[in-house]
Amino acid sequence: MCGNYDYPSDELLRIWKLFLLNQFHDVLPGTSIEEAMKDAERYYEDVMISAENIRQTALCEFGKALSKGETGSVLCSNSLPWNRSEVVCLPPGVLPPPQFAQQQHDQDVLVKASVPACSISTSPFVEDLQGQAVSASLDETKGVYVLENTHLRAEISKQGQVVELLHKPTQRSAVLPGECSNQFVIFEDIPLFWDAWDVMIYHTETRQALTNCTEIKITQSGPLRASIQFTLQISAVSSITQSIVLDVDSPYVRFDTEVDWHENRRFLKVEFPVDVRSAEATYEIQYGHLQRPTHANTSWDMAKFEVCGHKWCDLSEYNFGVSILNDCKYGYSCHDNVIRLSLLRAPKAPDESCDMGTQTFSYALLPHSGTFQSAGVVQAAYSFNNPLHLDPTAVDLVQVRNRHRFFQLTAQPLFWTQ
């Protein structure tokens, strides 16, 4: 298709080796000395810049092939093996914008894009929302903020907690009555010997809920995206700024988080008391998933007060469940019906500056009917970690309506990932 494209095999090999160099057992969990971490950050930056240049060059060549030489607009690629429809940010300079576009306060323009599985599209824009929309409002009677789309209705307290999350298809709430989800909590984190390596079970006895919200406001109110932003004070030196986001037709609420972190031997988590009962929770691991107990009946069970997982964790009972998705965290705990996601630690050895400064990450709360398999939790987690992007390229949106699908998987259990 792109006969003149020079495949960058040498550069791909270089950055692949550089990436593998940092898959070291102290680099991955953050237990290296400061000098090693600085080297790792520099190497990763090199890998990311080079990989993005390769991606942009390849997309440009595809755009030229699809557009037959015209110039102008955007290209949208979907590397995952299922059809996707998502709200994305329009690149600057694309005119005219689609009919259904939303102007953000920072001057970015949001559009809805739809792309088939394993394909590249030059016509990704959804021009008809078919009556679907998302909204944000303040319910003065209840004293809560409300985010709502066709799937979910979320009620947010003035401290940034999710006090109600109605799953409309089942008419069930994902939040345990009388409790608050998206509750930030902090623990004293002082291991007996090894700061960065160990987490001791007694840290769970020092839980402190964070409720000092200094500001909360509606930042977007539809029709494509609704969001509420708040700032939470952790201490005199640390704070959290978070946007709670609901997109049109999205099955989950997303939490985009920025933490200014300057703590000393403290452990930040976020917890979700959910209205689900199960003896086991399910966690994604590499190339699969496994189940772990939600109780401490034996010493083996008790030792699982903090466990590892990848992109998602799920707690389900018959025909209903709640999943937590995330884009970069690997520590979970689930006891009874409270799921916790581990966010940040502050060890002082071997690197006293470990995790200090500004940290950004996202996670999501996804209630569902059926099992996590039938509800598409795995697919949602992959999509959450690989969002669609619109890239300026040599394509004329008005004159060219073209899509190229590389291949298609027809068996649902099969996955092809980039």
C-alpha positions in Angstrom: 0.0 0.0 0.0 2.9 2.4 0.8 5.5 1.3 -1.6 7.9 4.1 -0.9 7.9 3.7 2.8 11.3 2.8 4.3 10.5 0.4 7.2 12.6 1.6 10.2 13.8 -1.8 11.3 17.2 -0.6 12.7 15.6 2.2 14.8 12.9 -0.1 16.1 15.5 -2.6 17.2 17.5 0.1 18.9 14.6 1.4 21.0 13.3 -2.1 21.7 16.6 -3.0 23.2 16.7 0.3 25.1 13.2 -0.5 26.4 14.2 -4.0 27.5 17.2 -2.6 29.3 14.9 -0.9 31.7 12.7 -4.0 32.3 14.9 -4.6 35.4 13.5 -5.8 38.7 14.5 -2.5 40.5 13.5 -0.1 37.7 10.0 -1.5 37.3 8.8 -1.2 40.9 10.8 2.0 41.6 13.3 0.5 44.0 16.5 1.8 42.3 18.8 4.5 43.5 18.2 8.0 42.2 20.9 8.0 39.6 19.5 4.8 38.0 16.0 6.3 38.0 17.2 9.4 36.2 18.9 7.2 33.6 15.7 5.2 33.1 13.6 8.3 32.7 16.1 9.6 30.0 16.0 6.3 28.2 12.2 6.1 28.3 11.9 9.6 26.9 14.2 8.6 24.0 12.1 5.5 23.3 8.8 7.5 23.4 10.0 10.3 21.2 11.4 7.9 18.6 8.3 5.7 18.7 6.0 8.7 18.2 8.1 9.9 15.2 7.9 6.4 13.6 4.1 6.4 14.2 3.6 9.8 12.7 5.7 9.0 9.7 3.8 5.7 9.0 0.5 7.5 9.4 1.5 10.2 7.0 2.4 7.6 4.4 -0.9 5.8 4.9 -2.7 9.2 4.6 -1.0 9.9 1.3 -2.0 6.5 -0.1 -5.6 6.8 1.0 -6.0 10.4 -0.1 -4.3 9.9 -3.5 -2.4 13.2 -3.0 -5.0 15.6 -1.7 -4.1 17.6 1.4 -5.9 18.8 4.4 -7.4 17.0 7.4 -7.1 14.1 9.8 -6.4 10.4 10.1 -7.7 8.1 12.8 -6.2 4.7 13.5 -7.5 1.8 15.6 -4.9 -0.9 16.4 -7.3 -3.0 18.5 -9.5 -5.9 17.1 -12.9 -4.4 17.9 -14.9 -1.4 16.6 -14.5 1.7 18.6 -16.5 4.9 19.1 -14.9 7.5 21.4 -14.8 11.3 22.2 -11.4 12.6 21.0 -9.7 16.0 20.7 -9.6 17.6 17.3 -6.1 18.6 16.1 -5.6 22.4 15.7 -6.3 23.8 12.3 -8.9 21.3 11.1 -11.7 23.2 9.3 -14.5 23.0 9.2 -15.1 21.1 12.4 -17.8 18.4 12.4 -21.4 19.4 13.1 -21.4 17.8 16.5 -18.3 19.4 18.1 -17.8 20.7 21.6 -15.5 23.7 22.5 -13.5 23.2 25.7 -12.4 26.0 28.0 -8.8 25.5 26.9 -9.8 26.1 23.3 -9.5 22.5 22.3 -12.4 21.1 20.2 -14.0 17.7 21.1 -15.5 15.4 18.5 -16.8 11.9 18.4 -14.9 9.4 16.2 -15.8 5.9 15.1 -13.3 3.5 13.6 -13.7 -0.2 12.7 -11.4 -2.8 14.2 -7.7 -2.9 13.0 -8.2 -0.1 10.6 -7.2 3.4 9.5 -10.0 5.9 8.7 -10.0 9.2 6.9 -13.7 9.8 7.8 -14.0 9.0 11.5 -16.4 11.7 12.6 -19.8 10.8 14.0 -22.2 13.4 12.6 -25.4 12.3 14.3 -25.5 11.6 18.0 -29.0 10.0 17.6 -30.5 11.7 20.5 -27.6 10.8 22.9 -26.0 13.4 25.0 -24.2 13.9 28.3 -24.9 16.6 30.9 -23.5 18.1 34.1 -25.6 19.9 36.7 -25.8 20.9 40.3 -28.7 19.4 42.3 -29.4 22.1 44.9 -31.9 19.9 46.7 -29.4 17.0 47.4 -26.3 19.2 47.4 -24.6 17.1 44.8 -23.2 17.4 41.3 -24.8 15.1 38.6 -23.1 13.6 35.6 -25.5 11.7 33.3 -25.5 9.9 29.9 -27.6 7.1 28.4 -25.8 4.4 30.5 -25.0 6.1 33.9 -26.1 8.7 36.4 -23.3 9.7 38.8 -23.9 11.9 41.9 -20.8 13.7 43.1 -20.5 15.2 46.6 -18.9 18.5 47.2 -15.8 16.7 48.5 -15.4 14.9 45.1 -16.8 11.6 46.2 -19.1 9.4 44.1 -22.1 9.0 46.4 -24.3 7.3 43.8 -23.6 5.6 40.5 -26.8 4.3 38.8 -26.3 1.7 36.1 -29.4 2.4 34.0 -29.7 -0.9 32.2 -30.0 -2.8 35.5 -31.3 0.1 37.6 -28.7 -0.9 40.3 -26.3 1.4 42.1 -22.6 0.5 42.0 -22.0 2.3 45.3 -22.7 0.7 48.7 -25.6 2.7 50.3 -24.4 5.1 52.9 -20.8 4.9 51.6 -18.7 7.0 49.2 -16.7 5.8 46.3 -13.7 7.6 44.9 -12.7 8.2 48.5 -9.0 9.2 48.8 -7.3 7.7 51.8 -3.8 7.9 53.2 -1.8 5.6 55.4 1.4 5.7 57.4 3.9 3.6 55.5 6.9 2.7 57.6 8.3 -0.8 56.9 10.5 -2.6 59.4 13.6 -2.7 57.1 13.3 -1.9 53.4 11.4 1.4 52.6 10.8 1.0 48.9 10.6 -2.8 48.8 8.2 -3.7 51.6 4.6 -2.9 52.5 3.6 -4.2 56.0 0.1 -5.3 56.9 0.0 -3.0 59.9 -0.1 0.0 57.6 -3.9 -0.7 57.1 -4.5 0.3 60.8 -3.5 3.9 60.1 -6.2 4.8 57.5 -7.1 8.4 57.2 -9.8 9.7 54.8 -9.0 12.9 52.9 -12.0 15.3 52.8 -10.5 18.8 52.7 -11.8 19.9 49.4 -10.8 23.5 48.6 -12.6 24.0 45.3 -15.1 22.1 43.1 -16.8 23.3 39.9 -18.4 22.1 36.6 -15.9 22.4 33.8 -17.8 20.9 30.9 -21.5 20.3 30.4 -21.9 18.4 27.1 -23.1 17.5 24.6 -20.0 15.2 24.1 -18.3 15.4 27.5 -19.3 16.5 31.0 -16.8 17.0 33.8 -16.4 18.2 37.3 -13.0 19.3 38.7 -12.0 19.6 42.3 -8.9 20.2 44.5 -8.3 18.1 47.6 -5.7 19.0 50.2 -3.6 16.1 51.4 -1.4 18.1 53.7 0.3 21.4 53.9 2.7 20.4 51.1 0.6 18.0 48.9 -2.6 18.2 47.0 -4.8 16.4 44.5 -6.5 18.0 41.5 -9.0 15.7 39.7 -11.4 15.9 36.8 -14.4 13.4 37.0 -15.3 12.9 33.4 -18.3 11.2 31.6 -18.4 11.0 27.9 -21.4 10.5 25.6 -22.3 6.8 25.4 -19.4 5.9 27.7 -20.0 2.8 30.0 -17.7 4.2 32.7 -16.8 7.3 34.7 -13.2 8.4 34.3 -11.1 10.1 36.9 -8.2 12.1 35.4 -5.8 12.9 38.4 -2.9 15.1 39.1 -1.1 14.9 42.4 1.4 17.3 43.7 3.2 14.8 46.0 5.7 15.8 48.7 5.0 13.3 51.5 7.3 11.3 53.8 6.7 7.6 54.2 3.0 7.8 53.4 0.8 5.7 51.1 -2.0 7.2 49.0 -4.9 5.0 47.8 -8.4 5.5 46.5 -11.2 3.2 47.6 -14.5 2.1 46.2 -17.1 0.5 48.5 -19.4 -1.3 46.0 -22.8 -2.9 46.3 -21.5 -6.3 45.3 -20.8 -9.4 47.5 -18.4 -12.1 46.3 -15.8 -14.3 48.0 -13.3 -13.6 45.2 -12.2 -10.7 43.1 -10.7 -11.0 39.6 -7.5 -9.3 38.6 -5.8 -9.0 35.2 -2.3 -10.4 34.9 -0.1 -10.7 31.9 -2.0 -12.6 29.1 -4.9 -13.5 31.4 -6.5 -13.1 34.8 -6.8 -14.8 38.2 -9.0 -14.7 41.2 -8.0 -13.9 44.8 -10.1 -14.0 48.0 -11.8 -10.9 49.4 -11.6 -12.3 53.0 -8.9 -13.2 55.5 -10.0 -16.7 56.6 -6.5 -18.2 56.6 -3.0 -16.8 57.0 -2.6 -17.3 53.2 -5.6 -15.1 52.6 -4.5 -12.5 55.2 -1.1 -12.2 53.4 -3.0 -10.9 50.3 -3.8 -7.5 51.9 -2.0 -5.9 48.9 -1.8 -7.7 45.6 -0.6 -7.0 42.0 -2.7 -6.6 38.9 -2.6 -4.9 35.6 -5.2 -2.8 33.7 -8.3 -3.9 35.6 -9.9 -5.5 38.7 -13.4 -6.8 38.9 -15.8 -7.7 41.7 -18.9 -9.5 40.5 -21.8 -11.4 41.8 -24.5 -13.1 39.7 -25.4 -10.9 36.8 -23.9 -7.7 38.1 -20.4 -6.4 38.9 -18.1 -3.4 39.2 -14.7 -3.0 37.5 -11.9 -0.6 38.2 -9.8 0.3 35.1 -6.5 2.2 35.3 -3.7 3.3 33.0 -0.5 2.9 35.0 -1.1 1.4 38.5 -0.3 -2.1 39.7 -1.3 -2.4 43.3 -4.8 -3.4 44.5 -6.6 -4.7 47.6 -10.1 -5.9 47.9 -11.6 -6.8 51.3 -15.3 -7.7 51.6 -16.8 -5.2 49.1 -14.3 -2.4 49.3 -11.8 -2.2 46.4 -8.7 -0.1 46.8 -6.3 1.1 44.1 -2.8 2.0 45.3 -1.7 5.3 43.8 1.5 6.7 45.4 4.1 5.9 48.1 6.8 8.0 49.6 9.8 5.8 50.6 13.1 7.5 51.5 15.5 4.6 50.7 17.3 3.9 48.5 16.0 7.1 46.7 14.8 9.8 49.1 13.2 11.7 46.2 11.2 8.7 45.0 7.8 9.8 43.4 8.2 13.4 44.6 6.7 16.1 42.5 3.8 16.1 40.0 2.2 12.7 39.2 -0.6 12.2 36.6 -2.7 9.1 36.1 -6.2 8.1 35.2 -8.6 5.3 36.4 -12.3 4.5 35.8 -15.3 3.0 37.5 -17.3 0.6 35.3 -20.5 -1.0 36.5 -21.9 -3.8 34.3 -24.4 -6.6 34.0 -23.5 -10.2 33.5 -19.9 -11.4 33.9 -16.8 -9.3 33.2 -16.3 -11.3 30.0 -19.7 -10.8 28.6 -19.7 -7.1 29.6 -16.5 -6.4 27.7 -14.4 -5.3 30.6 -11.2 -6.6 29.1 -11.9 -4.7 25.8 -12.8 -1.5 27.8 -9.5 -1.7 29.7 -7.4 -2.1 26.5 -9.3 0.8 24.9 -8.8 2.9 28.1 -5.0 2.3 27.8 -4.9 2.9 24.0 -7.2 5.9 23.3 -8.1 6.9 19.8 -6.1 9.8 18.4 -6.8 12.1 15.5 -3.6 13.0 13.6 -3.2 15.8 11.0 -2.2 14.3 7.7 -2.3 14.6 4.0 -6.0 13.7 3.7 -8.9 15.8 2.4 -11.9 15.1 4.6 -14.4 16.5 2.1 -13.1 14.8 -1.0 -12.0 11.5 0.5 -14.1 9.0 2.4 -11.9 6.0 2.8 -11.1 3.3 5.3 -8.5 0.6 5.2 -8.9 -2.5 7.4 -5.8 -4.7 7.7 -7.6 -7.8 9.0 -10.5 -8.8 11.2 -10.9 -11.3 14.1 -14.3 -13.0 14.1 -13.8 -15.2 17.3 -14.7 -13.1 20.4 -12.2 -14.7 22.8 -9.2 -13.9 20.5 -7.1 -10.8 21.1 -4.5 -9.1 18.9 -2.6 -6.3 20.6 0.0 -3.9 19.4 
